[in-house]
Amino acid sequence: MAGRNIVVDTISKIEGNAGLEVVVEDGTVKDLRFKITDYRRFLTVAARGKRMNAVPSFLSRICGTCSVAHLFASLMAIEDSQGIEVSAQTKALRRLAYDGLMIRDHALHLYFFVLPDVLGVDSIFDIPDDPDNPGHTLLRDSFDIKRLGSDITNTTIGATIHAPWPTLGGFLKPPEHAKFPDLLARLEAIRPQVLRGIEMFLEWDASLVRNSDYLCLRSDERFDFLEGDVTSSDGERISEKRFKQYLRYVRIPHSHAEGYRFSGTQEDYLVGALARLNLNHDVLHPRTRADAADAVSAFPSDNVFHNNLAQAIEILQCVDDAIDILNDLRFSEEKRVRPDARAGTGVSLIEAPRGLLYHAASVNDEGIVEDYDVVVPTAQNQINIENDLRYHFERNLDKDDEGLRLDAEGIIRAYDPCMSCATNFLKMDMTRR
């Protein structure tokens, strides 16, 4: 086993294409390459020349799963370029819709992709159809949780994917607020099921501990996905307008995805739910902190598998935040803000389910987008994922090929990257020499 070549040629049933190549010589990892091979689609280039009010809907097509994240990030970047300040009601409704996105997206990842790993089965189709089986109960929970997240977003912005109602300065159509009381009742009822999932991921003993730097948004007022400054592990706070100045683009020859380092250092960094819980656990909703106290006490954590636990806690956070919004909101019909077009550059930085999402727009005085830039979470995490894989392989070369393949699968999946769309996504061929 001194010399081995590990090749993951095609990762199937994913969003995009990725692979893994590992070269082992004399019992040492000589080379490891995590390759994203179908990543660039040039949508930001295609946004140039379009009217600013059309661009957010267009760029929501960057991702079906995170459509709402790209929609809101684009709206906020262009609004910033135009000096548009939306109403408090619009902000609250966007926050509510975003809670729905996080509930739905995290439930999809945790229960459909990761739950089989926890239970030691190949896929959700191998979970026995037996009410006495814990996996069966958790899977049924997932259907309720995911459906509720979708219904929140559908009710608030018109659709879970490529929502038609949000627009620059407000809404094209008011939300279906008559459905809010039913959503409120369902949110209260779902909490025990969400807590059951948190307990499962707290008890799961999967571990890969490697010290990383963490980056996320932080608002001192609340646990917020849409507003705040970027904060790092050392406590530095950076405004969204300065964020791109701290990123250093890294060309990765074996990948179509761009990579990034932060603040000019040579260190990798991690974005996503693990970063958010590490740096923001103190501002979680009081009910979330109280009812998930054991799980919250696990943070800060350097275990990459705790990204799954962090997502489970965030589901409860979003449930509790949505309950507050629905209890406090006094909905009224209002017109959207529609100023005349002006030349300007705007940025937005929000937390997509997988981490920091950056949008920047340059608009001319006729309302035409002249330039656009997007930095997605998976690009920021790519170097960290590769280094985690290297770290694990260097310490576990005594394992057989199948064991290493499954380990690599779990590590990649722990990040919930944009290409992880199925439980079985690594096909690995190994040759020994």
Backbone hydrogen bonds, N-H to C=O, Kabsch-Sander energy under -0.5 kcal/mol:
donor,donor_aa,acceptor,acceptor_aa,energy
4,R,24,V,-1.9
5,N,431,T,-3.1
6,I,4,R,-0.5
6,I,22,V,-3.2
7,V,5,N,-0.6
7,V,429,D,-3.1
8,V,20,L,-4.2
9,D,7,V,-0.8
9,D,427,K,-0.7
11,I,18,A,-0.9
12,S,10,T,-0.7
16,G,14,I,-1.1
19,G,35,K,-2.7
20,L,8,V,-1.3
21,E,33,R,-2.0
22,V,6,I,-3.2
23,V,31,D,-2.9
24,V,4,R,-3.3
24,V,22,V,-0.5
25,E,28,T,-2.5
27,G,2,A,-2.9
28,T,25,E,-1.4
30,K,23,V,-2.4
30,K,28,T,-0.9
31,D,23,V,-1.5
33,R,21,E,-2.8
35,K,19,G,-2.8
35,K,33,R,-0.7
36,I,34,F,-0.5
37,T,17,N,-1.8
37,T,35,K,-0.7
38,D,17,N,-1.1
46,A,42,F,-1.8
47,A,43,L,-1.1
48,R,45,V,-1.2
49,G,369,V,-3.5
50,K,47,A,-1.8
52,M,367,G,-3.0
54,A,51,R,-1.7
55,V,51,R,-1.0
58,F,54,A,-1.7
59,L,55,V,-3.0
60,S,56,P,-1.2
61,R,58,F,-1.5
62,I,59,L,-1.8
63,C,60,S,-1.0
67,S,64,G,-1.1
70,H,66,C,-1.9
71,L,67,S,-2.4
72,F,68,V,-2.7
73,A,69,A,-2.4
74,S,70,H,-2.2
75,L,71,L,-2.4
76,M,72,F,-2.6
77,A,73,A,-1.9
78,I,74,S,-2.5
79,E,75,L,-2.6
80,D,76,M,-1.9
81,S,77,A,-1.7
82,Q,78,I,-1.4
83,G,79,E,-0.6
83,G,80,D,-0.8
84,I,79,E,-2.6
86,V,84,I,-0.6
91,K,87,S,-2.1
92,A,88,A,-2.2
93,L,89,Q,-2.6
94,R,90,T,-2.5
95,R,91,K,-2.3
96,L,92,A,-2.2
97,A,93,L,-2.6
98,Y,94,R,-2.3
99,D,95,R,-2.1
100,G,96,L,-1.8
101,L,97,A,-1.9
102,M,98,Y,-2.5
103,I,99,D,-2.5
104,R,100,G,-2.4
105,D,101,L,-3.3
106,H,102,M,-2.4
107,A,103,I,-1.8
108,L,104,R,-2.1
109,H,105,D,-2.1
110,L,106,H,-3.0
111,Y,107,A,-2.3
112,F,107,A,-0.6
112,F,108,L,-1.5
113,F,108,L,-0.7
113,F,109,H,-1.3
114,V,109,H,-1.6
115,L,110,L,-1.5
117,D,114,V,-1.0
118,V,114,V,-1.8
119,L,115,L,-2.3
120,G,116,P,-1.1
121,V,116,P,-2.5
126,D,123,S,-1.9
127,I,124,I,-1.3
130,D,128,P,-2.2
133,N,130,D,-2.6
136,H,133,N,-0.5
137,T,133,N,-1.7
138,L,134,P,-2.4
139,L,135,G,-2.4
140,R,136,H,-2.2
141,D,137,T,-2.3
142,S,138,L,-2.1
143,F,139,L,-1.5
144,D,140,R,-1.5
145,I,141,D,-2.6
146,K,142,S,-2.9
147,R,143,F,-2.1
148,L,144,D,-2.1
149,G,145,I,-2.2
150,S,146,K,-2.3
151,D,147,R,-2.5
152,I,148,L,-2.2
153,T,149,G,-1.8
154,N,150,S,-2.9
155,T,151,D,-2.4
156,T,152,I,-1.9
157,I,153,T,-2.8
158,G,153,T,-0.5
158,G,154,N,-1.6
159,A,153,T,-0.6
165,W,157,I,-1.8
167,T,170,G,-2.4
170,G,167,T,-2.1
172,L,165,W,-3.5
176,E,155,T,-2.2
177,H,175,P,-2.1
179,K,176,E,-2.2
180,F,177,H,-1.4
183,L,179,K,-1.7
184,L,180,F,-2.5
185,A,181,P,-2.0
186,R,182,D,-2.2
187,L,183,L,-2.4
188,E,184,L,-1.9
189,A,185,A,-1.9
190,I,186,R,-1.6
191,R,187,L,-0.7
191,R,188,E,-0.7
193,Q,190,I,-0.6
194,V,190,I,-2.1
195,L,191,R,-2.6
196,R,192,P,-1.6
197,G,193,Q,-1.5
198,I,194,V,-2.0
199,E,195,L,-2.2
200,M,196,R,-1.7
201,F,197,G,-2.1
202,L,198,I,-2.0
203,E,199,E,-1.9
204,W,200,M,-1.2
210,R,208,L,-0.6
210,R,302,D,-1.6
213,D,268,D,-0.7
215,L,270,L,-2.0
216,C,231,T,-1.8
218,R,229,D,-2.5
219,S,222,R,-0.5
223,F,283,V,-1.0
224,D,222,R,-0.9
229,D,218,R,-2.0
230,V,238,I,-2.9
231,T,216,C,-3.2
232,S,236,E,-1.4
233,S,214,Y,-0.8
235,G,232,S,-2.0
238,I,230,V,-2.6
242,R,239,S,-1.0
243,F,239,S,-0.8
245,Q,242,R,-0.9
246,Y,242,R,-0.7
246,Y,243,F,-1.7
247,L,244,K,-1.0
248,R,261,R,-3.0
249,Y,247,L,-0.6
250,V,259,G,-2.9
251,R,249,Y,-0.5
255,S,252,I,-2.2
256,H,36,I,-3.6
257,A,36,I,-0.5
259,G,250,V,-1.9
260,Y,379,A,-0.5
261,R,248,R,-2.0
262,F,267,E,-0.7
263,S,246,Y,-4.0
264,G,246,Y,-0.6
265,T,262,F,-1.6
270,L,213,D,-2.7
276,R,272,G,-2.3
277,L,273,A,-2.7
278,N,274,L,-2.3
279,L,275,A,-2.2
280,N,276,R,-1.8
281,H,277,L,-1.2
283,V,280,N,-1.9
284,L,281,H,-1.0
289,R,285,H,-2.7
290,A,286,P,-2.2
291,D,287,R,-2.7
292,A,288,T,-2.1
293,A,290,A,-0.9
296,V,292,A,-2.8
297,S,293,A,-1.9
298,A,295,A,-1.5
299,F,296,V,-1.8
304,V,208,L,-2.4
304,V,302,D,-0.7
306,H,303,N,-2.1
307,N,304,V,-1.7
308,N,305,F,-1.4
309,L,305,F,-0.7
310,A,306,H,-2.8
311,Q,307,N,-2.0
312,A,308,N,-2.1
313,I,309,L,-2.2
314,E,310,A,-2.3
315,I,311,Q,-1.7
316,L,312,A,-1.3
317,Q,313,I,-2.4
318,C,314,E,-2.6
319,V,315,I,-2.2
320,D,316,L,-2.7
321,D,317,Q,-2.5
322,A,318,C,-2.5
323,I,319,V,-2.0
324,D,320,D,-1.8
325,I,321,D,-2.4
326,L,322,A,-2.6
327,N,323,I,-2.1
328,D,324,D,-2.2
329,L,325,I,-2.5
331,F,329,L,-0.7
337,V,169,G,-2.0
344,G,363,V,-2.5
346,G,361,A,-2.7
348,S,359,H,-2.5
350,I,357,L,-2.2
351,E,225,F,-3.3
352,A,350,I,-0.8
352,A,355,G,-2.6
355,G,352,A,-1.8
357,L,350,I,-3.0
358,Y,375,V,-2.4
359,H,348,S,-2.4
360,A,373,D,-2.2
361,A,346,G,-2.8
362,S,371,D,-2.5
363,V,344,G,-3.0
364,N,368,I,-2.5
367,G,364,N,-2.0
369,V,50,K,-2.8
370,E,362,S,-3.0
371,D,362,S,-1.4
373,D,360,A,-2.3
375,V,358,Y,-2.2
380,Q,376,V,-1.4
381,N,377,P,-2.0
382,Q,378,T,-1.1
385,I,381,N,-2.9
386,E,382,Q,-2.3
387,N,383,I,-2.3
388,D,384,N,-2.4
389,L,385,I,-2.4
390,R,386,E,-2.3
391,Y,387,N,-2.6
392,H,388,D,-2.4
393,F,389,L,-2.8
394,E,390,R,-2.7
395,R,391,Y,-0.9
395,R,392,H,-0.6
396,N,392,H,-0.6
396,N,393,F,-1.2
399,K,396,N,-1.8
404,L,400,D,-2.2
405,R,401,D,-2.3
406,L,402,E,-2.3
407,D,403,G,-2.2
408,A,404,L,-2.7
409,E,405,R,-2.3
410,G,406,L,-2.3
411,I,407,D,-2.4
412,I,408,A,-2.4
413,R,409,E,-2.6
414,A,410,G,-2.0
415,Y,411,I,-0.8
415,Y,412,I,-1.0
416,D,413,R,-2.0
420,S,417,P,-2.2
421,C,419,M,-1.4
425,F,423,T,-1.0
427,K,425,F,-0.5
428,M,426,L,-0.6
429,D,7,V,-3.1
431,T,5,N,-2.2
433,R,3,G,-2.8
